[in-house]
Amino acid sequence: MKNCPPEFGADAVALYQSRPETTIRQVAADLGINPETLRNWVPSPDCGPGPHACCN
């Protein structure tokens, strides 16, 4: 497993959120990462802003 800088994860999530017509799988493929990695980075709809245990 390769380590990605935090900025990459934040940018990946922003890209996914800016493209509501696409799926996590499509965005992950565009970025060359595993879809589950991106899914883990995307905050749950149950989480509010800021770090929370449910988002980890």
N, C-alpha and C positions, 0 to 999 in steps of 0.2 A: 504494500500500500504506500503510495507516495503522499507526502505531506504537502498541503497547499497552504500558502499564506492566508491569514484571516481576510485580507482584502479580496482575494480571489473568491472566497466563500460569500462574502458580502455582495460582491459584484454579480456572482451567479444567482443569488437570491433576488437581487434587484432586477436582473434580466428576466427571470422567471415571472416575477410579479408584474413586470411591464408588458408581458405578452400573455394576456388572459386566454387567448385562443389556443395556446399550446399546452402540452402536457409536460410534466416533470421529465418524462422519458425523452421527449423531443429536445428539450433544452439541454439535458445532460449529454445527449448524443452530439449536439452542436458544440458543446464544450469539451467533449472527450473524457467525461467522467462517468462513474457508475451512477445510475438513477437513484439508488438508495443513499448514496452520499449526499446528493442534492436534496433528497427528501428529508434527510436528517438535519440539513441546514435550514430548511424552510420552516418558519415558526408555525406552530399549531394555531388554528383559528381560535382556540380557547385561550391563548396567551395574549395578554396585553403587551404594551410596549415595555422594553427593558428586559433584563435577564430574569428568568424564572425557572424553577426546577422543572416545570412541565415542558420547557422548550429545549432542554438538554438531551 
